[in-house]
Amino acid sequence: MYRYSHVGTHNLVTSLYETEEPSVCLLEARKHRGYTVEATMGASFLSTLPSLVSVPSLTISTTPTIRCPSHAVAIRCHKMDTDVPGENVLRRREVLKCFGAAVGMELLASSGSFVEMASAADLIQRRQRSEFQSSIRQTLFAAIKGKPELVPYILTLALNDAITYDKATKSGGPNGSIRFSSEISRPENKGLSAALNLIEEAKEEIDSYSKGGPISFADLIPYAGQSAVKATFLASAIRKCGGNEQKGSLLYSAYGSSGQWGLFDRQFGRTDSQEPDPEGRVPQWEKATVQEMKDKFSSIGFGPRQLAVMSAFLGPDQAATEALLATDPDVTPWVQKYQRSRETVSQTDYEVDLITTLTKLSSMGQQINYEAYTYPVRKIELSKLKL
């Protein structure tokens, strides 16, 4: 039996706890935060052997890590007298348990600093990534604003890079492979070179100010797609305000769905593929039938709903694409739903579903490195500061 006693002011015992497990005894004392904790043992590891020689008592103590000047706690792990014959000796196993519990409690007491350091490091990395993402958006916004005619082609580029994902082999996906000349020159990617050139130019600027290494095409292409989508949302708001850019921006800020991009933004840290994706995985959208489009979307886990909401990604003329999609009874209800939504002030249904679909598409088959683009913080040496 082991006893835990709380020795308060003037050495008065204010509480007593007894248990057969020394670890429980020590953890009970751990509940009293702000006290000095000490474990003492008046026994030897040889106490179970025949007493051939006199063995001095062994004291095991932990170094106090938290002190309170007005209180003290003493944990005394010693064998209590029992009525069972032959059980009046503290066994080696019990000594080891008590010692292990004491060490474990000390580690628990000192672990707070490590947790705090890890949390602080995580916050720093999150801030670094957030600031980098903000700069990327500004660069892409300026690039797209200068060439708004490339918006539909940027959307198709982002789709074609990601929709190469194959569920059976878990290959392809948004890995930046469309940057290779052998892939961008394929029939399904005809007319997308100008959009890729815009992204390459933006990458040069982004890499010039990145503190955490160059951005991958696997990250930049989905972000370019996101910026192009936002450009279409903003353009719609401006049209609803009679072409007034200031009022349109206010409308989009007030009723837009910017807050829905959280998960998309967290999926930041993709790795570039080092070779083109296999051929034959992407249809030629301008020549494909609705059934072929449905089959392709179905192969990556999407249905008629996702096909309809991504109509702007399937060619430069969204109205013509939707007219074709509306000929299929499975897709027609969704096309009509999103057309009605785009006529509303907030176009919430359309924007939310499009963001959700693009977020899922942009992460297929990708392992996200959540420490990507972070960098060590330079330490300030106070001794070198001139006061």
Contacts in CASP RR format, 6 or more apart in sequence:
PFRMAT RR
TARGET T0000
AUTHOR 0000-0000-0000
METHOD contacts of the structure
MODEL  1
MYRYSHVGTHNLVTSLYETEEPSVCLLEARKHRGYTVEATMGASFLSTLP
SLVSVPSLTISTTPTIRCPSHAVAIRCHKMDTDVPGENVLRRREVLKCFG
AAVGMELLASSGSFVEMASAADLIQRRQRSEFQSSIRQTLFAAIKGKPEL
VPYILTLALNDAITYDKATKSGGPNGSIRFSSEISRPENKGLSAALNLIE
EAKEEIDSYSKGGPISFADLIPYAGQSAVKATFLASAIRKCGGNEQKGSL
LYSAYGSSGQWGLFDRQFGRTDSQEPDPEGRVPQWEKATVQEMKDKFSSI
GFGPRQLAVMSAFLGPDQAATEALLATDPDVTPWVQKYQRSRETVSQTDY
EVDLITTLTKLSSMGQQINYEAYTYPVRKIELSKLKL
1 18 0 8 1.000
1 19 0 8 1.000
1 20 0 8 1.000
1 79 0 8 1.000
1 80 0 8 1.000
1 82 0 8 1.000
2 18 0 8 1.000
2 19 0 8 1.000
2 20 0 8 1.000
2 21 0 8 1.000
2 22 0 8 1.000
2 25 0 8 1.000
2 77 0 8 1.000
2 78 0 8 1.000
2 79 0 8 1.000
2 80 0 8 1.000
2 98 0 8 1.000
3 16 0 8 1.000
3 17 0 8 1.000
3 18 0 8 1.000
3 25 0 8 1.000
3 76 0 8 1.000
3 78 0 8 1.000
3 80 0 8 1.000
4 16 0 8 1.000
4 17 0 8 1.000
4 18 0 8 1.000
4 19 0 8 1.000
4 25 0 8 1.000
4 26 0 8 1.000
4 28 0 8 1.000
4 29 0 8 1.000
4 75 0 8 1.000
4 76 0 8 1.000
5 13 0 8 1.000
5 15 0 8 1.000
5 16 0 8 1.000
5 17 0 8 1.000
5 74 0 8 1.000
5 75 0 8 1.000
5 76 0 8 1.000
6 13 0 8 1.000
6 14 0 8 1.000
6 15 0 8 1.000
6 16 0 8 1.000
6 29 0 8 1.000
6 32 0 8 1.000
6 35 0 8 1.000
6 73 0 8 1.000
6 74 0 8 1.000
7 13 0 8 1.000
7 14 0 8 1.000
7 72 0 8 1.000
7 73 0 8 1.000
7 74 0 8 1.000
8 14 0 8 1.000
8 71 0 8 1.000
8 72 0 8 1.000
8 73 0 8 1.000
9 70 0 8 1.000
9 71 0 8 1.000
17 25 0 8 1.000
17 28 0 8 1.000
18 80 0 8 1.000
19 25 0 8 1.000
19 28 0 8 1.000
21 97 0 8 1.000
22 77 0 8 1.000
22 94 0 8 1.000
22 97 0 8 1.000
22 98 0 8 1.000
22 101 0 8 1.000
23 97 0 8 1.000
23 98 0 8 1.000
23 100 0 8 1.000
23 101 0 8 1.000
25 75 0 8 1.000
25 77 0 8 1.000
25 98 0 8 1.000
25 101 0 8 1.000
26 37 0 8 1.000
26 39 0 8 1.000
26 75 0 8 1.000
26 77 0 8 1.000
26 98 0 8 1.000
26 101 0 8 1.000
26 102 0 8 1.000
26 105 0 8 1.000
27 101 0 8 1.000
27 105 0 8 1.000
29 35 0 8 1.000
29 37 0 8 1.000
29 73 0 8 1.000
29 75 0 8 1.000
29 105 0 8 1.000
30 37 0 8 1.000
30 105 0 8 1.000
30 108 0 8 1.000
30 109 0 8 1.000
32 73 0 8 1.000
33 66 0 8 1.000
34 66 0 8 1.000
34 67 0 8 1.000
34 68 0 8 1.000
34 71 0 8 1.000
35 66 0 8 1.000
35 68 0 8 1.000
35 71 0 8 1.000
35 72 0 8 1.000
35 73 0 8 1.000
36 64 0 8 1.000
36 66 0 8 1.000
36 67 0 8 1.000
36 68 0 8 1.000
36 71 0 8 1.000
36 72 0 8 1.000
36 73 0 8 1.000
37 62 0 8 1.000
37 64 0 8 1.000
37 66 0 8 1.000
37 73 0 8 1.000
37 75 0 8 1.000
37 105 0 8 1.000
37 109 0 8 1.000
38 61 0 8 1.000
38 62 0 8 1.000
38 64 0 8 1.000
38 73 0 8 1.000
38 74 0 8 1.000
38 75 0 8 1.000
39 60 0 8 1.000
39 61 0 8 1.000
39 62 0 8 1.000
39 75 0 8 1.000
39 76 0 8 1.000
39 77 0 8 1.000
39 98 0 8 1.000
39 101 0 8 1.000
39 102 0 8 1.000
39 105 0 8 1.000
40 59 0 8 1.000
40 60 0 8 1.000
40 61 0 8 1.000
40 74 0 8 1.000
40 75 0 8 1.000
40 76 0 8 1.000
40 77 0 8 1.000
41 57 0 8 1.000
41 58 0 8 1.000
41 59 0 8 1.000
41 60 0 8 1.000
41 77 0 8 1.000
41 78 0 8 1.000
41 95 0 8 1.000
41 98 0 8 1.000
41 99 0 8 1.000
42 57 0 8 1.000
42 58 0 8 1.000
42 59 0 8 1.000
42 78 0 8 1.000
42 90 0 8 1.000
43 57 0 8 1.000
43 58 0 8 1.000
43 78 0 8 1.000
43 79 0 8 1.000
43 90 0 8 1.000
43 95 0 8 1.000
44 55 0 8 1.000
44 56 0 8 1.000
44 57 0 8 1.000
44 58 0 8 1.000
45 58 0 8 1.000
45 92 0 8 1.000
45 95 0 8 1.000
46 55 0 8 1.000
47 55 0 8 1.000
47 89 0 8 1.000
47 90 0 8 1.000
47 91 0 8 1.000
47 92 0 8 1.000
47 95 0 8 1.000
48 89 0 8 1.000
48 91 0 8 1.000
48 92 0 8 1.000
60 98 0 8 1.000
60 99 0 8 1.000
60 102 0 8 1.000
61 102 0 8 1.000
62 102 0 8 1.000
62 103 0 8 1.000
62 105 0 8 1.000
62 106 0 8 1.000
63 106 0 8 1.000
65 106 0 8 1.000
65 109 0 8 1.000
65 110 0 8 1.000
66 109 0 8 1.000
75 102 0 8 1.000
77 98 0 8 1.000
77 102 0 8 1.000
78 90 0 8 1.000
79 88 0 8 1.000
79 89 0 8 1.000
79 90 0 8 1.000
79 94 0 8 1.000
81 88 0 8 1.000
82 88 0 8 1.000
124 374 0 8 1.000
124 377 0 8 1.000
125 370 0 8 1.000
125 371 0 8 1.000
125 374 0 8 1.000
128 211 0 8 1.000
128 212 0 8 1.000
128 373 0 8 1.000
128 374 0 8 1.000
128 375 0 8 1.000
129 268 0 8 1.000
129 372 0 8 1.000
129 373 0 8 1.000
129 374 0 8 1.000
132 210 0 8 1.000
132 211 0 8 1.000
132 212 0 8 1.000
132 373 0 8 1.000
133 223 0 8 1.000
133 265 0 8 1.000
133 268 0 8 1.000
135 206 0 8 1.000
135 209 0 8 1.000
136 206 0 8 1.000
136 215 0 8 1.000
136 220 0 8 1.000
136 223 0 8 1.000
137 223 0 8 1.000
137 227 0 8 1.000
139 202 0 8 1.000
139 205 0 8 1.000
139 206 0 8 1.000
140 202 0 8 1.000
140 223 0 8 1.000
140 224 0 8 1.000
140 227 0 8 1.000
141 227 0 8 1.000
141 230 0 8 1.000
141 231 0 8 1.000
143 198 0 8 1.000
143 201 0 8 1.000
143 202 0 8 1.000
144 150 0 8 1.000
144 151 0 8 1.000
144 154 0 8 1.000
144 198 0 8 1.000
144 224 0 8 1.000
144 227 0 8 1.000
144 228 0 8 1.000
144 231 0 8 1.000
145 231 0 8 1.000
147 198 0 8 1.000
148 231 0 8 1.000
148 235 0 8 1.000
150 194 0 8 1.000
150 195 0 8 1.000
150 198 0 8 1.000
151 228 0 8 1.000
151 231 0 8 1.000
151 232 0 8 1.000
152 228 0 8 1.000
152 312 0 8 1.000
152 315 0 8 1.000
152 316 0 8 1.000
152 318 0 8 1.000
153 191 0 8 1.000
153 192 0 8 1.000
153 194 0 8 1.000
153 195 0 8 1.000
153 316 0 8 1.000
154 195 0 8 1.000
154 198 0 8 1.000
154 199 0 8 1.000
154 224 0 8 1.000
154 225 0 8 1.000
154 227 0 8 1.000
154 228 0 8 1.000
155 225 0 8 1.000
155 228 0 8 1.000
155 229 0 8 1.000
155 312 0 8 1.000
155 313 0 8 1.000
155 315 0 8 1.000
156 192 0 8 1.000
156 195 0 8 1.000
156 285 0 8 1.000
156 313 0 8 1.000
156 314 0 8 1.000
156 315 0 8 1.000
157 178 0 8 1.000
157 189 0 8 1.000
157 192 0 8 1.000
157 195 0 8 1.000
157 196 0 8 1.000
157 199 0 8 1.000
157 221 0 8 1.000
157 224 0 8 1.000
157 225 0 8 1.000
158 174 0 8 1.000
158 221 0 8 1.000
158 222 0 8 1.000
158 224 0 8 1.000
158 225 0 8 1.000
158 228 0 8 1.000
158 313 0 8 1.000
158 358 0 8 1.000
158 362 0 8 1.000
159 310 0 8 1.000
159 313 0 8 1.000
159 314 0 8 1.000
159 361 0 8 1.000
160 178 0 8 1.000
160 188 0 8 1.000
160 189 0 8 1.000
160 192 0 8 1.000
160 282 0 8 1.000
161 173 0 8 1.000
161 174 0 8 1.000
161 175 0 8 1.000
161 176 0 8 1.000
161 177 0 8 1.000
161 178 0 8 1.000
161 221 0 8 1.000
162 173 0 8 1.000
162 174 0 8 1.000
162 222 0 8 1.000
162 361 0 8 1.000
162 362 0 8 1.000
162 364 0 8 1.000
163 173 0 8 1.000
163 281 0 8 1.000
163 282 0 8 1.000
163 296 0 8 1.000
163 300 0 8 1.000
163 361 0 8 1.000
164 172 0 8 1.000
164 173 0 8 1.000
164 177 0 8 1.000
164 277 0 8 1.000
164 278 0 8 1.000
164 281 0 8 1.000
164 282 0 8 1.000
165 171 0 8 1.000
165 172 0 8 1.000
165 173 0 8 1.000
165 174 0 8 1.000
165 300 0 8 1.000
165 364 0 8 1.000
165 365 0 8 1.000
166 172 0 8 1.000
166 278 0 8 1.000
166 281 0 8 1.000
166 299 0 8 1.000
167 299 0 8 1.000
167 300 0 8 1.000
167 301 0 8 1.000
170 365 0 8 1.000
171 277 0 8 1.000
171 278 0 8 1.000
172 273 0 8 1.000
172 277 0 8 1.000
172 281 0 8 1.000
172 364 0 8 1.000
172 365 0 8 1.000
173 277 0 8 1.000
173 364 0 8 1.000
173 365 0 8 1.000
173 366 0 8 1.000
174 218 0 8 1.000
174 221 0 8 1.000
174 222 0 8 1.000
174 270 0 8 1.000
174 361 0 8 1.000
174 362 0 8 1.000
174 363 0 8 1.000
174 364 0 8 1.000
174 366 0 8 1.000
175 218 0 8 1.000
175 270 0 8 1.000
175 271 0 8 1.000
175 272 0 8 1.000
175 273 0 8 1.000
175 277 0 8 1.000
175 366 0 8 1.000
176 216 0 8 1.000
176 217 0 8 1.000
176 218 0 8 1.000
176 221 0 8 1.000
176 272 0 8 1.000
176 273 0 8 1.000
177 183 0 8 1.000
177 272 0 8 1.000
177 273 0 8 1.000
177 275 0 8 1.000
177 276 0 8 1.000
177 277 0 8 1.000
178 184 0 8 1.000
178 189 0 8 1.000
178 192 0 8 1.000
178 196 0 8 1.000
178 217 0 8 1.000
178 221 0 8 1.000
178 277 0 8 1.000
179 196 0 8 1.000
179 200 0 8 1.000
179 217 0 8 1.000
180 275 0 8 1.000
180 276 0 8 1.000
182 276 0 8 1.000
183 189 0 8 1.000
183 276 0 8 1.000
183 277 0 8 1.000
184 192 0 8 1.000
184 193 0 8 1.000
184 196 0 8 1.000
186 279 0 8 1.000
186 282 0 8 1.000
187 284 0 8 1.000
188 282 0 8 1.000
188 283 0 8 1.000
188 284 0 8 1.000
188 285 0 8 1.000
189 282 0 8 1.000
190 284 0 8 1.000
195 224 0 8 1.000
198 224 0 8 1.000
199 217 0 8 1.000
199 220 0 8 1.000
199 221 0 8 1.000
199 224 0 8 1.000
202 220 0 8 1.000
202 224 0 8 1.000
203 214 0 8 1.000
203 215 0 8 1.000
203 217 0 8 1.000
203 220 0 8 1.000
206 214 0 8 1.000
206 215 0 8 1.000
206 220 0 8 1.000
207 213 0 8 1.000
207 214 0 8 1.000
207 215 0 8 1.000
210 373 0 8 1.000
211 373 0 8 1.000
211 375 0 8 1.000
212 373 0 8 1.000
212 374 0 8 1.000
212 375 0 8 1.000
213 373 0 8 1.000
213 375 0 8 1.000
215 373 0 8 1.000
216 269 0 8 1.000
216 270 0 8 1.000
216 271 0 8 1.000
216 272 0 8 1.000
216 372 0 8 1.000
217 272 0 8 1.000
218 269 0 8 1.000
218 270 0 8 1.000
218 271 0 8 1.000
218 272 0 8 1.000
218 273 0 8 1.000
218 366 0 8 1.000
219 268 0 8 1.000
219 269 0 8 1.000
219 270 0 8 1.000
219 372 0 8 1.000
222 264 0 8 1.000
222 270 0 8 1.000
222 358 0 8 1.000
222 362 0 8 1.000
225 358 0 8 1.000
226 261 0 8 1.000
226 264 0 8 1.000
226 358 0 8 1.000
229 354 0 8 1.000
229 355 0 8 1.000
229 358 0 8 1.000
232 312 0 8 1.000
233 252 0 8 1.000
233 256 0 8 1.000
233 257 0 8 1.000
233 347 0 8 1.000
233 351 0 8 1.000
234 248 0 8 1.000
234 249 0 8 1.000
234 252 0 8 1.000
236 342 0 8 1.000
236 347 0 8 1.000
237 248 0 8 1.000
237 249 0 8 1.000
237 251 0 8 1.000
237 252 0 8 1.000
237 255 0 8 1.000
237 256 0 8 1.000
238 244 0 8 1.000
238 245 0 8 1.000
238 247 0 8 1.000
238 248 0 8 1.000
238 249 0 8 1.000
240 248 0 8 1.000
240 251 0 8 1.000
240 345 0 8 1.000
241 247 0 8 1.000
241 248 0 8 1.000
241 251 0 8 1.000
251 345 0 8 1.000
255 345 0 8 1.000
255 346 0 8 1.000
255 348 0 8 1.000
256 346 0 8 1.000
256 348 0 8 1.000
256 351 0 8 1.000
257 346 0 8 1.000
257 348 0 8 1.000
257 351 0 8 1.000
257 352 0 8 1.000
257 355 0 8 1.000
260 351 0 8 1.000
260 352 0 8 1.000
260 355 0 8 1.000
260 356 0 8 1.000
261 355 0 8 1.000
261 359 0 8 1.000
263 359 0 8 1.000
264 355 0 8 1.000
264 358 0 8 1.000
264 359 0 8 1.000
264 362 0 8 1.000
266 368 0 8 1.000
266 370 0 8 1.000
267 359 0 8 1.000
267 362 0 8 1.000
267 363 0 8 1.000
267 366 0 8 1.000
267 368 0 8 1.000
268 368 0 8 1.000
268 370 0 8 1.000
268 372 0 8 1.000
268 373 0 8 1.000
269 368 0 8 1.000
269 369 0 8 1.000
269 370 0 8 1.000
269 372 0 8 1.000
269 373 0 8 1.000
270 366 0 8 1.000
270 368 0 8 1.000
270 369 0 8 1.000
271 366 0 8 1.000
271 367 0 8 1.000
271 369 0 8 1.000
282 296 0 8 1.000
283 292 0 8 1.000
283 293 0 8 1.000
283 296 0 8 1.000
285 293 0 8 1.000
285 314 0 8 1.000
285 315 0 8 1.000
285 321 0 8 1.000
286 315 0 8 1.000
288 296 0 8 1.000
290 324 0 8 1.000
290 325 0 8 1.000
290 327 0 8 1.000
290 328 0 8 1.000
290 331 0 8 1.000
291 328 0 8 1.000
293 307 0 8 1.000
293 314 0 8 1.000
293 325 0 8 1.000
294 303 0 8 1.000
294 304 0 8 1.000
294 307 0 8 1.000
294 328 0 8 1.000
294 330 0 8 1.000
294 331 0 8 1.000
297 303 0 8 1.000
297 304 0 8 1.000
297 306 0 8 1.000
297 307 0 8 1.000
300 361 0 8 1.000
300 364 0 8 1.000
302 357 0 8 1.000
302 361 0 8 1.000
304 328 0 8 1.000
304 330 0 8 1.000
304 331 0 8 1.000
304 334 0 8 1.000
305 334 0 8 1.000
305 353 0 8 1.000
306 353 0 8 1.000
306 357 0 8 1.000
307 325 0 8 1.000
307 331 0 8 1.000
307 334 0 8 1.000
308 322 0 8 1.000
308 325 0 8 1.000
308 331 0 8 1.000
308 334 0 8 1.000
308 335 0 8 1.000
308 337 0 8 1.000
308 338 0 8 1.000
309 334 0 8 1.000
309 338 0 8 1.000
309 350 0 8 1.000
309 353 0 8 1.000
309 354 0 8 1.000
309 357 0 8 1.000
310 354 0 8 1.000
310 357 0 8 1.000
310 358 0 8 1.000
311 318 0 8 1.000
311 321 0 8 1.000
311 322 0 8 1.000
311 325 0 8 1.000
311 335 0 8 1.000
311 338 0 8 1.000
312 318 0 8 1.000
312 321 0 8 1.000
314 321 0 8 1.000
315 321 0 8 1.000
322 335 0 8 1.000
322 339 0 8 1.000
325 331 0 8 1.000
325 332 0 8 1.000
325 335 0 8 1.000
326 332 0 8 1.000
326 335 0 8 1.000
326 336 0 8 1.000
337 349 0 8 1.000
338 349 0 8 1.000
338 350 0 8 1.000
338 353 0 8 1.000
341 347 0 8 1.000
341 348 0 8 1.000
341 349 0 8 1.000
341 350 0 8 1.000
341 351 0 8 1.000
342 350 0 8 1.000
END
